[in-house]
Amino acid sequence: MLEALRETGWHNYSLFLRPDGLLVGYLETPDFVRACAEMKGHPINARWQAEMAPFFEAMSEGGADDNMFPLEEVFHLD
């Protein structure tokens, strides 16, 4: 999976989990839409999504990778 993420433009990928279950992912990429599309089309993605599904609440539409969206940056120190 790590190799697939790198191949599709995902860098510095991290997940953060609050005790109440809020999960926030962080990644760096020059093109978020392209990186997500390439990862979705990568052969390992379907297997990964199936193996990880038990750890997430069911989505009303699509899987976890269909429900990601970038958060708006509101402050950056540099």
N, CA, C and O atoms as a Tinker XYZ file with bonds, in Angstrom:
   312  protein
     1  N      0.826000   -1.187000    0.000000    73     2
     2  CA     0.000000    0.000000    0.000000    64     1     3
     3  C      0.870000    1.251000    0.000000    63     2     4     5
     4  O      0.586000    2.208000   -0.721000    81     3
     5  N      1.907000    1.247000    0.790000    73     3     6
     6  CA     2.788000    2.415000    0.844000    64     5     7
     7  C      3.376000    2.714000   -0.535000    63     6     8     9
     8  O      3.443000    3.872000   -0.948000    81     7
     9  N      3.794000    1.682000   -1.233000    73     7    10
    10  CA     4.343000    1.863000   -2.575000    64     9    11
    11  C      3.274000    2.426000   -3.522000    63    10    12    13
    12  O      3.566000    3.297000   -4.342000    81    11
    13  N      2.053000    1.933000   -3.409000    73    11    14
    14  CA     0.962000    2.424000   -4.250000    64    13    15
    15  C      0.666000    3.894000   -3.963000    63    14    16    17
    16  O      0.423000    4.672000   -4.885000    81    15
    17  N      0.685000    4.274000   -2.690000    73    15    18
    18  CA     0.461000    5.680000   -2.339000    64    17    19
    19  C      1.544000    6.567000   -2.957000    63    18    20    21
    20  O      1.243000    7.618000   -3.523000    81    19
    21  N      2.780000    6.147000   -2.849000    73    19    22
    22  CA     3.877000    6.932000   -3.433000    64    21    23
    23  C      3.743000    7.029000   -4.943000    63    22    24    25
    24  O      3.933000    8.098000   -5.523000    81    23
    25  N      3.409000    5.894000   -5.587000    73    23    26
    26  CA     3.259000    5.872000   -7.042000    64    25    27
    27  C      2.175000    6.820000   -7.531000    63    26    28    29
    28  O      2.265000    7.349000   -8.639000    81    27
    29  N      1.161000    7.036000   -6.718000    73    27    30
    30  CA     0.026000    7.859000   -7.139000    64    29    31
    31  C      0.083000    9.293000   -6.587000    63    30    32    33
    32  O     -0.901000   10.029000   -6.666000    81    31
    33  N      1.223000    9.678000   -6.036000    73    31    34
    34  CA     1.424000   11.070000   -5.650000    64    33    35
    35  C      1.064000   11.451000   -4.231000    63    34    36    37
    36  O      0.961000   12.638000   -3.922000    81    35
    37  N      0.870000   10.469000   -3.354000    73    35    38
    38  CA     0.570000   10.760000   -1.955000    64    37    39
    39  C      1.886000   10.815000   -1.177000    63    38    40    41
    40  O      2.698000    9.894000   -1.267000    81    39
    41  N      2.099000   11.887000   -0.418000    73    39    42
    42  CA     3.311000   12.034000    0.383000    64    41    43
    43  C      2.930000   12.502000    1.785000    63    42    44    45
    44  O      1.929000   13.194000    1.970000    81    43
    45  N      3.735000   12.118000    2.762000    73    43    46
    46  CA     3.498000   12.506000    4.162000    64    45    47
    47  C      2.070000   12.178000    4.610000    63    46    48    49
    48  O      1.406000   13.000000    5.242000    81    47
    49  N      1.615000   10.992000    4.281000    73    47    50
    50  CA     0.245000   10.575000    4.603000    64    49    51
    51  C      0.179000   10.127000    6.058000    63    50    52    53
    52  O      0.942000    9.258000    6.479000    81    51
    53  N     -0.733000   10.721000    6.822000    73    51    54
    54  CA    -0.930000   10.389000    8.231000    64    53    55
    55  C     -2.422000   10.378000    8.534000    63    54    56    57
    56  O     -3.205000   11.062000    7.875000    81    55
    57  N     -2.804000    9.600000    9.530000    73    55    58
    58  CA    -4.171000    9.603000   10.030000    64    57    59
    59  C     -4.149000    9.979000   11.501000    63    58    60    61
    60  O     -3.254000    9.567000   12.239000    81    59
    61  N     -5.128000   10.757000   11.925000    73    59    62
    62  CA    -5.255000   11.185000   13.308000    64    61    63
    63  C     -6.653000   10.809000   13.782000    63    62    64    65
    64  O     -7.634000   11.035000   13.074000    81    63
    65  N     -6.746000   10.234000   14.983000    73    63    66
    66  CA    -8.032000    9.760000   15.501000    64    65    67
    67  C     -8.289000   10.349000   16.880000    63    66    68    69
    68  O     -7.468000   10.214000   17.787000    81    67
    69  N     -9.438000   11.004000   17.031000    73    67    70
    70  CA    -9.866000   11.497000   18.343000    64    69    71
    71  C    -10.556000   10.377000   19.097000    63    70    72    73
    72  O    -11.046000    9.432000   18.480000    81    71
    73  N    -10.605000   10.464000   20.412000    73    71    74
    74  CA   -11.295000    9.438000   21.199000    64    73    75
    75  C    -12.775000    9.266000   20.817000    63    74    76    77
    76  O    -13.335000    8.184000   20.993000    81    75
    77  N    -13.409000   10.328000   20.294000    73    75    78
    78  CA   -14.824000   10.213000   19.909000    64    77    79
    79  C    -15.020000    9.604000   18.523000    63    78    80    81
    80  O    -16.154000    9.472000   18.061000    81    79
    81  N    -13.926000    9.231000   17.856000    73    79    82
    82  CA   -14.026000    8.560000   16.569000    64    81    83
    83  C    -13.784000    9.424000   15.352000    63    82    84    85
    84  O    -13.747000    8.907000   14.236000    81    83
    85  N    -13.615000   10.740000   15.533000    73    83    86
    86  CA   -13.327000   11.592000   14.382000    64    85    87
    87  C    -11.964000   11.221000   13.812000    63    86    88    89
    88  O    -10.964000   11.234000   14.529000    81    87
    89  N    -11.924000   10.893000   12.540000    73    87    90
    90  CA   -10.693000   10.511000   11.858000    64    89    91
    91  C    -10.360000   11.584000   10.834000    63    90    92    93
    92  O    -11.186000   11.921000    9.987000    81    91
    93  N     -9.149000   12.118000   10.914000    73    91    94
    94  CA    -8.687000   13.123000    9.972000    64    93    95
    95  C     -7.405000   12.617000    9.346000    63    94    96    97
    96  O     -6.477000   12.205000   10.042000    81    95
    97  N     -7.362000   12.652000    8.026000    73    95    98
    98  CA    -6.163000   12.262000    7.306000    64    97    99
    99  C     -5.430000   13.481000    6.798000    63    98   100   101
   100  O     -6.034000   14.511000    6.499000    81    99
   101  N     -4.127000   13.349000    6.705000    73    99   102
   102  CA    -3.289000   14.434000    6.194000    64   101   103
   103  C     -2.390000   13.845000    5.116000    63   102   104   105
   104  O     -1.814000   12.772000    5.295000    81   103
   105  N     -2.274000   14.548000    4.005000    73   103   106
   106  CA    -1.327000   14.154000    2.979000    64   105   107
   107  C     -0.883000   15.391000    2.218000    63   106   108   109
   108  O     -1.548000   16.426000    2.221000    81   107
   109  N      0.237000   15.251000    1.582000    73   107   110
   110  CA     0.732000   16.302000    0.703000    64   109   111
   111  C      0.785000   15.741000   -0.705000    63   110   112   113
   112  O      1.249000   14.621000   -0.917000    81   111
   113  N      0.312000   16.519000   -1.664000    73   111   114
   114  CA     0.337000   16.129000   -3.067000    64   113   115
   115  C      0.180000   17.385000   -3.918000    63   114   116   117
   116  O     -0.506000   18.325000   -3.516000    81   115
   117  N      0.805000   17.408000   -5.083000    73   115   118
   118  CA     0.628000   18.576000   -5.942000    64   117   119
   119  C     -0.788000   18.694000   -6.515000    63   118   120   121
   120  O     -1.225000   19.794000   -6.851000    81   119
   121  N     -1.507000   17.571000   -6.629000    73   119   122
   122  CA    -2.841000   17.581000   -7.230000    64   121   123
   123  C     -3.716000   16.559000   -6.501000    63   122   124   125
   124  O     -3.646000   15.365000   -6.792000    81   123
   125  N     -4.531000   17.016000   -5.567000    73   123   126
   126  CA    -5.346000   16.131000   -4.740000    64   125   127
   127  C     -6.325000   15.303000   -5.571000    63   126   128   129
   128  O     -6.460000   14.099000   -5.356000    81   127
   129  N     -7.003000   15.942000   -6.512000    73   127   130
   130  CA    -7.998000   15.241000   -7.331000    64   129   131
   131  C     -7.320000   14.124000   -8.136000    63   130   132   133
   132  O     -7.816000   12.999000   -8.186000    81   131
   133  N     -6.200000   14.442000   -8.754000    73   131   134
   134  CA    -5.478000   13.444000   -9.542000    64   133   135
   135  C     -4.968000   12.303000   -8.666000    63   134   136   137
   136  O     -5.101000   11.136000   -9.034000    81   135
   137  N     -4.383000   12.630000   -7.503000    73   135   138
   138  CA    -3.849000   11.606000   -6.602000    64   137   139
   139  C     -4.958000   10.660000   -6.138000    63   138   140   141
   140  O     -4.747000    9.449000   -6.071000    81   139
   141  N     -6.128000   11.198000   -5.821000    73   139   142
   142  CA    -7.250000   10.357000   -5.392000    64   141   143
   143  C     -7.733000    9.474000   -6.534000    63   142   144   145
   144  O     -8.002000    8.290000   -6.332000    81   143
   145  N     -7.843000   10.037000   -7.724000    73   143   146
   146  CA    -8.305000    9.267000   -8.882000    64   145   147
   147  C     -7.326000    8.142000   -9.213000    63   146   148   149
   148  O     -7.740000    7.018000   -9.495000    81   147
   149  N     -6.031000    8.445000   -9.178000    73   147   150
   150  CA    -5.040000    7.418000   -9.482000    64   149   151
   151  C     -5.033000    6.322000   -8.426000    63   150   152   153
   152  O     -4.879000    5.145000   -8.754000    81   151
   153  N     -5.197000    6.699000   -7.162000    73   151   154
   154  CA    -5.232000    5.694000   -6.114000    64   153   155
   155  C     -6.480000    4.831000   -6.255000    63   154   156   157
   156  O     -6.416000    3.614000   -6.079000    81   155
   157  N     -7.604000    5.447000   -6.567000    73   155   158
   158  CA    -8.849000    4.693000   -6.732000    64   157   159
   159  C     -8.716000    3.677000   -7.865000    63   158   160   161
   160  O     -9.309000    2.600000   -7.800000    81   159
   161  N     -7.954000    4.002000   -8.885000    73   159   162
   162  CA    -7.765000    3.099000  -10.005000    64   161   163
   163  C     -6.636000    2.102000   -9.834000    63   162   164   165
   164  O     -6.448000    1.229000  -10.681000    81   163
   165  N     -5.883000    2.218000   -8.753000    73   163   166
   166  CA    -4.748000    1.311000   -8.521000    64   165   167
   167  C     -5.268000   -0.061000   -8.102000    63   166   168   169
   168  O     -6.211000   -0.144000   -7.315000    81   167
   169  N     -4.675000   -1.134000   -8.611000    73   167   170
   170  CA    -5.169000   -2.487000   -8.292000    64   169   171
   171  C     -5.243000   -2.821000   -6.802000    63   170   172   173
   172  O     -6.106000   -3.598000   -6.393000    81   171
   173  N     -4.378000   -2.264000   -6.006000    73   171   174
   174  CA    -4.378000   -2.607000   -4.579000    64   173   175
   175  C     -5.519000   -1.921000   -3.813000    63   174   176   177
   176  O     -5.868000   -2.356000   -2.716000    81   175
   177  N     -6.094000   -0.868000   -4.372000    73   175   178
   178  CA    -7.068000   -0.079000   -3.630000    64   177   179
   179  C     -8.310000   -0.871000   -3.228000    63   178   180   181
   180  O     -8.750000   -0.775000   -2.082000    81   179
   181  N     -8.882000   -1.645000   -4.140000    73   179   182
   182  CA   -10.101000   -2.402000   -3.803000    64   181   183
   183  C     -9.831000   -3.380000   -2.665000    63   182   184   185
   184  O    -10.651000   -3.531000   -1.760000    81   183
   185  N     -8.690000   -4.037000   -2.714000    73   183   186
   186  CA    -8.347000   -4.985000   -1.640000    64   185   187
   187  C     -8.168000   -4.247000   -0.312000    63   186   188   189
   188  O     -8.660000   -4.695000    0.724000    81   187
   189  N     -7.474000   -3.134000   -0.349000    73   187   190
   190  CA    -7.242000   -2.339000    0.858000    64   189   191
   191  C     -8.571000   -1.855000    1.447000    63   190   192   193
   192  O     -8.795000   -1.964000    2.653000    81   191
   193  N     -9.452000   -1.318000    0.590000    73   191   194
   194  CA   -10.747000   -0.826000    1.065000    64   193   195
   195  C    -11.556000   -1.958000    1.708000    63   194   196   197
   196  O    -12.190000   -1.756000    2.743000    81   195
   197  N    -11.535000   -3.135000    1.104000    73   195   198
   198  CA   -12.274000   -4.287000    1.650000    64   197   199
   199  C    -11.707000   -4.719000    2.994000    63   198   200   201
   200  O    -12.462000   -5.043000    3.911000    81   199
   201  N    -10.383000   -4.728000    3.119000    73   199   202
   202  CA    -9.761000   -5.154000    4.372000    64   201   203
   203  C     -9.960000   -4.128000    5.486000    63   202   204   205
   204  O    -10.030000   -4.501000    6.657000    81   203
   205  N    -10.052000   -2.861000    5.149000    73   203   206
   206  CA   -10.186000   -1.806000    6.157000    64   205   207
   207  C    -11.642000   -1.501000    6.503000    63   206   208   209
   208  O    -11.899000   -0.872000    7.530000    81   207
   209  N    -12.596000   -1.925000    5.685000    73   207   210
   210  CA   -14.009000   -1.605000    5.892000    64   209   211
   211  C    -14.518000   -1.936000    7.296000    63   210   212   213
   212  O    -15.295000   -1.153000    7.842000    81   211
   213  N    -14.116000   -3.064000    7.911000    73   211   214
   214  CA   -14.634000   -3.367000    9.251000    64   213   215
   215  C    -14.222000   -2.346000   10.322000    63   214   216   217
   216  O    -14.825000   -2.301000   11.395000    81   215
   217  N    -13.221000   -1.543000   10.042000    73   215   218
   218  CA   -12.738000   -0.584000   11.032000    64   217   219
   219  C    -13.438000    0.774000   10.935000    63   218   220   221
   220  O    -13.171000    1.672000   11.733000    81   219
   221  N    -14.334000    0.920000    9.954000    73   219   222
   222  CA   -15.017000    2.189000    9.730000    64   221   223
   223  C    -16.526000    1.978000    9.726000    63   222   224   225
   224  O    -17.011000    0.901000    9.379000    81   223
   225  N    -17.257000    3.007000   10.111000    73   223   226
   226  CA   -18.711000    2.954000   10.007000    64   225   227
   227  C    -19.083000    2.939000    8.533000    63   226   228   229
   228  O    -18.399000    3.538000    7.703000    81   227
   229  N    -20.165000    2.255000    8.215000    73   227   230
   230  CA   -20.632000    2.199000    6.832000    64   229   231
   231  C    -21.053000    3.596000    6.372000    63   230   232   233
   232  O    -21.700000    4.337000    7.112000    81   231
   233  N    -20.686000    3.933000    5.172000    73   231   234
   234  CA   -21.058000    5.220000    4.587000    64   233   235
   235  C    -22.412000    5.070000    3.901000    63   234   236   237
   236  O    -22.745000    3.991000    3.409000    81   235
   237  N    -23.188000    6.142000    3.867000    73   235   238
   238  CA   -24.494000    6.073000    3.200000    64   237   239
   239  C    -24.322000    5.909000    1.697000    63   238   240   241
   240  O    -25.147000    5.272000    1.042000    81   239
   241  N    -23.262000    6.477000    1.152000    73   239   242
   242  CA   -22.983000    6.345000   -0.281000    64   241   243
   243  C    -21.494000    6.145000   -0.487000    63   242   244   245
   244  O    -20.692000    6.936000    0.009000    81   243
   245  N    -21.113000    5.113000   -1.202000    73   243   246
   246  CA   -19.718000    4.877000   -1.531000    64   245   247
   247  C    -18.907000    4.405000   -0.334000    63   246   248   249
   248  O    -19.431000    4.187000    0.758000    81   247
   249  N    -17.622000    4.256000   -0.577000    73   247   250
   250  CA   -16.704000    3.832000    0.468000    64   249   251
   251  C    -15.931000    5.000000    1.040000    63   250   252   253
   252  O    -16.177000    6.156000    0.695000    81   251
   253  N    -15.004000    4.690000    1.909000    73   251   254
   254  CA   -14.211000    5.736000    2.555000    64   253   255
   255  C    -13.477000    6.590000    1.538000    63   254   256   257
   256  O    -13.403000    7.810000    1.687000    81   255
   257  N    -12.931000    5.956000    0.500000    73   255   258
   258  CA   -12.176000    6.724000   -0.485000    64   257   259
   259  C    -13.072000    7.591000   -1.359000    63   258   260   261
   260  O    -12.578000    8.509000   -2.012000    81   259
   261  N    -14.373000    7.327000   -1.390000    73   259   262
   262  CA   -15.311000    8.168000   -2.137000    64   261   263
   263  C    -15.763000    9.377000   -1.323000    63   262   264   265
   264  O    -16.359000   10.305000   -1.871000    81   263
   265  N    -15.486000    9.374000   -0.037000    73   263   266
   266  CA   -15.988000   10.424000    0.846000    64   265   267
   267  C    -14.896000   11.312000    1.414000    63   266   268   269
   268  O    -15.122000   12.022000    2.394000    81   267
   269  N    -13.724000   11.282000    0.816000    73   267   270
   270  CA   -12.645000   12.167000    1.257000    64   269   271
   271  C    -12.791000   13.520000    0.575000    63   270   272   273
   272  O    -13.236000   13.614000   -0.569000    81   271
   273  N    -12.414000   14.546000    1.289000    73   271   274
   274  CA   -12.407000   15.886000    0.703000    64   273   275
   275  C    -11.374000   16.719000    1.434000    63   274   276   277
   276  O    -11.132000   16.503000    2.622000    81   275
   277  N    -10.760000   17.670000    0.740000    73   275   278
   278  CA    -9.752000   18.501000    1.414000    64   277   279
   279  C    -10.411000   19.513000    2.349000    63   278   280   281
   280  O    -11.466000   20.073000    2.049000    81   279
   281  N     -9.765000   19.727000    3.474000    73   279   282
   282  CA   -10.202000   20.779000    4.390000    64   281   283
   283  C     -9.558000   22.092000    3.955000    63   282   284   285
   284  O     -8.447000   22.097000    3.425000    81   283
   285  N    -10.244000   23.184000    4.176000    73   283   286
   286  CA    -9.707000   24.486000    3.824000    64   285   287
   287  C     -8.660000   24.903000    4.861000    63   286   288   289
   288  O     -8.927000   24.894000    6.062000    81   287
   289  N     -7.484000   25.261000    4.391000    73   287   290
   290  CA    -6.449000   25.756000    5.292000    64   289   291
   291  C     -6.813000   27.183000    5.701000    63   290   292   293
   292  O     -7.046000   28.033000    4.842000    81   291
   293  N     -6.862000   27.446000    6.998000    73   291   294
   294  CA    -7.230000   28.763000    7.484000    64   293   295
   295  C     -6.067000   29.499000    8.148000    63   294   296   297
   296  O     -6.173000   30.685000    8.460000    81   295
   297  N     -4.951000   28.786000    8.362000    73   295   298
   298  CA    -3.775000   29.429000    8.941000    64   297   299
   299  C     -2.554000   28.594000    8.617000    63   298   300   301
   300  O     -2.578000   27.367000    8.713000    81   299
   301  N     -1.499000   29.269000    8.237000    73   299   302
   302  CA    -0.210000   28.618000    7.995000    64   301   303
   303  C      0.870000   29.577000    8.486000    63   302   304   305
   304  O      0.927000   30.732000    8.063000    81   303
   305  N      1.709000   29.097000    9.367000    73   303   306
   306  CA     2.697000   29.953000   10.024000    64   305   307
   307  C      3.708000   30.549000    9.055000    63   306   308   309
   308  O      4.099000   31.707000    9.203000    81   307
   309  N      4.131000   29.778000    8.077000    73   307   310
   310  CA     5.118000   30.311000    7.123000    64   309   311
   311  C      4.429000   31.246000    6.190000    63   310   312
   312  O      5.066000   31.813000    5.302000    81   311
